């Protein structure tokens, strides 16, 4: 039994690392997977090109019975969604690509029969990961217009965040106790999972000045201009976000992400 423990830890750690790497390339994966064939995989015109079947296999590999890896991917995706929403020039196109990446991830979960227990674990670890890493680093991350040394600094901070978050996700402190087998995530739950990324879109829109920051609510930090992922469960965030969606540009951004998530005709969210 003792001899098995290191092997399991290595496997779990490898999955977390794979999730972080995959999440880091989420925009490219979401943008190229819709048209790439199985022989198109590689690096072209400054973008990573991977077909959907290959992405699905990678995602299913790291998320299988592993909420820590899933939460690592979530946060990597969260940060890119917030950055995309903060960039008026490429906002809607990038949000569509990232929505597609989120849809690929959710569909992989249903195919892997991801349980509701793991889903609860994942969300709790996502919140802990965010609190222990993103909240402290986000204020130092340059915006989408950053160039040169700023981009280097951004890359270093991003790597630091993934490393520290990945290590933390493997510790007992991240054992949130939702283990136990339950029913798998169903089609209705999966098809609406895009809503869970609304706080990230909201954060980017606040950063860009597209919407006014909320005056109240502990889900928003005015110093770092970050929105907690757990805001999705806060009634005040829901009412604030519904009001923000009255603005056409905000609704367009939300719709771009949602369409990227749901519009692929091959994506059934039923585990097939």
C-alpha positions in Angstrom: 0.0 0.0 0.0 2.8 2.5 0.9 4.7 1.7 -2.2 1.6 2.6 -4.3 1.3 6.1 -2.8 4.3 7.7 -4.6 3.0 6.3 -7.9 -0.4 7.7 -7.4 1.0 11.1 -6.4 3.2 11.3 -9.5 0.3 10.4 -11.7 -1.9 13.0 -10.1 0.8 15.6 -10.2 1.4 14.8 -13.9 -2.3 15.3 -14.6 -2.4 18.6 -12.8 0.6 19.8 -14.9 -1.0 18.6 -18.1 -4.2 20.5 -17.1 -2.2 23.7 -16.6 -0.4 23.4 -19.9 -3.6 22.6 -21.7 -5.4 25.5 -20.1 -2.6 27.9 -20.9 -3.2 27.2 -24.6 -7.0 27.3 -24.3 -7.5 30.2 -26.7 -5.5 28.5 -29.5 -7.2 25.2 -28.9 -10.6 26.7 -28.9 -9.8 28.6 -32.1 -8.2 25.9 -34.2 -10.0 22.8 -33.1 -13.1 23.5 -35.1 -11.4 23.3 -38.5 -8.2 21.2 -37.8 -8.1 17.7 -39.2 -6.1 14.9 -37.5 -3.1 15.6 -39.7 -3.1 19.3 -39.0 -1.7 19.1 -35.5 1.3 21.4 -34.9 2.3 25.0 -34.7 1.2 27.3 -37.5 1.2 31.1 -37.9 2.0 31.6 -34.3 -0.8 29.4 -33.0 -1.1 25.9 -31.7 -3.2 23.8 -34.0 -4.9 20.6 -32.5 -7.9 18.7 -33.7 -10.9 18.1 -31.4 -10.3 14.3 -30.9 -6.8 14.9 -29.7 -7.9 17.7 -27.3 -10.7 15.5 -26.0 -8.3 12.6 -25.3 -5.9 15.0 -23.4 -8.7 16.5 -21.4 -10.2 13.1 -20.5 -6.7 11.9 -19.5 -6.1 14.7 -16.9 -9.6 15.1 -15.5 -10.4 11.4 -14.9 -11.2 11.2 -11.2 -9.0 14.2 -10.6 -10.8 17.4 -9.4 -7.4 19.0 -8.7 -6.4 18.9 -12.3 -9.8 20.1 -13.4 -9.6 23.1 -11.1 -6.1 23.9 -12.5 -7.6 24.0 -16.0 -10.5 26.1 -14.7 -8.3 28.8 -13.3 -6.0 28.9 -16.4 -9.2 29.4 -18.5 -10.6 31.9 -16.0 -7.6 34.1 -16.4 -7.6 34.0 -20.2 -11.3 34.8 -20.3 -10.8 37.8 -18.0 -7.9 39.0 -20.2 -9.9 38.5 -23.4 -12.9 40.4 -22.0 -10.6 43.3 -21.1 -9.4 43.7 -24.7 -12.0 45.6 -26.8 -10.2 45.0 -30.0 -10.3 41.2 -30.0 -12.8 40.6 -27.2 -15.7 38.8 -28.9 -13.6 36.7 -31.2 -11.4 35.5 -28.4 -14.3 34.9 -26.0 -15.9 32.7 -28.7 -12.6 30.7 -29.0 -12.4 30.4 -25.2 -16.1 29.4 -25.0 -15.3 26.6 -27.4 -12.4 25.5 -25.2 -14.8 25.5 -22.2 -17.3 23.5 -24.2 -14.7 20.9 -25.2 -13.7 20.6 -21.5 -17.3 20.1 -20.3 -18.1 17.6 -23.1 -15.0 15.7 -22.1 -16.3 15.5 -18.5 -19.6 14.0 -19.7 -17.8 11.4 -21.8 -15.6 10.5 -18.8 -18.7 10.2 -16.6 -17.4 12.9 -14.3 -19.4 12.8 -11.0 -21.3 15.5 -9.2 -19.1 14.8 -6.2 -16.0 15.6 -8.3 -17.7 18.7 -9.7 -18.3 20.0 -6.1 -14.6 19.2 -5.3 -13.5 21.0 -8.4 -15.4 24.2 -7.7 -14.2 24.3 -4.1 -10.6 23.8 -5.2 -11.0 26.3 -7.9 -12.1 28.9 -5.3 -9.2 27.9 -3.0 -6.7 28.0 -5.9 -8.0 31.5 -6.9 -7.8 32.8 -3.3 -4.2 31.4 -2.7 -2.7 32.5 -6.1 -4.7 34.6 -8.5 -6.0 37.1 -5.9 -2.4 37.9 -4.9 -0.9 38.0 -8.4 -3.6 39.5 -10.6 -3.0 43.0 -9.6 0.6 42.7 -11.0 -0.4 41.2 -14.3 -0.2 43.7 -17.2 -3.2 44.1 -19.5 -3.6 42.8 -23.0 -1.7 45.7 -24.5 1.5 44.8 -22.6 4.7 44.4 -24.7 8.3 43.7 -24.2 9.5 43.4 -20.6 5.9 43.6 -19.4 5.0 40.4 -21.3 8.1 38.7 -19.8 6.9 39.7 -16.4 3.4 38.5 -17.2 4.8 35.1 -18.3 6.8 34.8 -15.1 3.9 35.6 -12.9 1.7 33.2 -14.9 4.2 30.4 -14.4 4.5 31.2 -10.8 0.7 31.1 -10.4 0.4 27.7 -12.1 3.3 26.2 -10.2 2.1 27.4 -6.7 -1.5 26.6 -7.5 -0.7 23.1 -8.8 1.4 22.3 -5.7 -1.4 23.6 -3.4 -4.0 21.5 -5.2 -2.1 18.4 -4.3 -1.9 19.1 -0.6 -4.2 18.0 2.2 -5.3 21.7 2.5 -7.2 21.3 -0.8 -9.0 18.1 0.4 -12.5 19.6 0.6 -14.2 16.3 1.4 -16.7 15.8 -1.4 -15.2 12.4 -2.2 -17.8 9.6 -2.4 -19.4 8.4 -5.6 -22.5 10.2 -6.8 -24.5 10.5 -10.0 -22.6 11.8 -13.1 -23.0 15.4 -14.3 -26.1 15.3 -16.5 -26.8 16.8 -19.9 -28.8 19.8 -18.5 -26.1 20.7 -16.0 -23.3 20.4 -18.6 -25.1 22.4 -21.3 -25.4 25.4 -18.9 -21.9 25.1 -17.5 -20.8 28.2 -19.5 -22.6 30.3 -16.9 -19.9 29.5 -14.3 -17.5 31.6 -16.3 -19.6 34.8 -16.1 -17.5 36.2 -13.2 -14.4 36.0 -15.4 -16.1 37.9 -18.3 -17.4 40.5 -15.8 -13.9 41.0 -14.4 -12.4 41.7 -17.9 -15.3 44.1 -18.7 -14.7 46.0 -15.4 -11.0 46.2 -16.2 -11.6 47.7 -19.6 -14.1 50.2 -18.3 -17.0 48.7 -20.3 -19.0 48.3 -17.1 -18.8 50.1 -13.8 -17.3 48.2 -10.9 -19.8 47.2 -8.2 -20.0 49.4 -5.2 -20.7 46.5 -2.8 -20.0 42.8 -2.6 -17.1 40.9 -1.2 -16.8 39.0 -4.5 -15.0 42.0 -6.1 -11.6 43.4 -5.0 -11.2 47.0 -6.1 -7.4 46.9 -5.4 -6.7 44.1 -7.8 -9.8 44.5 -9.9 -10.6 40.8 -9.7 -13.9 38.9 -9.4 -14.0 35.7 -7.4 -15.2 32.6 -9.3 -17.6 31.9 -6.4 -19.5 35.1 -7.3 -21.6 33.0 -9.5 -23.4 31.8 -6.4 -23.9 35.3 -5.0 -27.4 36.8 -5.5 -25.9 40.3 -5.6 -23.5 39.4 -8.4 -26.4 37.8 -10.3 -28.5 41.0 -10.1 -25.5 43.2 -10.9 -24.6 41.0 -13.9 -28.2 40.9 -15.2 -28.3 44.7 -15.1 -24.9 44.9 -16.8 -26.3 42.7 -19.6 -28.7 45.5 -20.5 -25.8 47.1 -22.3 -25.5 45.7 -25.8 -21.7 45.4 -25.8 -21.8 43.3 -22.6 -24.5 41.1 -23.9 -22.5 40.6 -27.1 -19.5 39.4 -25.1 -21.6 37.0 -23.0 -23.2 35.7 -26.2 -19.9 35.2 -28.0 -18.7 33.0 -25.1 -22.0 31.1 -24.9 -22.1 30.5 -28.7 -18.5 29.2 -28.6 -19.6 26.8 -25.8 -22.8 25.5 -27.4 -22.8 25.9 -31.2 -20.6 23.0 -32.2 -23.1 20.5 -33.7 -20.8 17.6 -32.7 -21.1 18.5 -29.0 -24.0 16.7 -27.3 -23.1 17.0 -23.6 -24.7 13.5 -23.2 -21.5 11.5 -22.7 -21.5 10.2 -26.3 
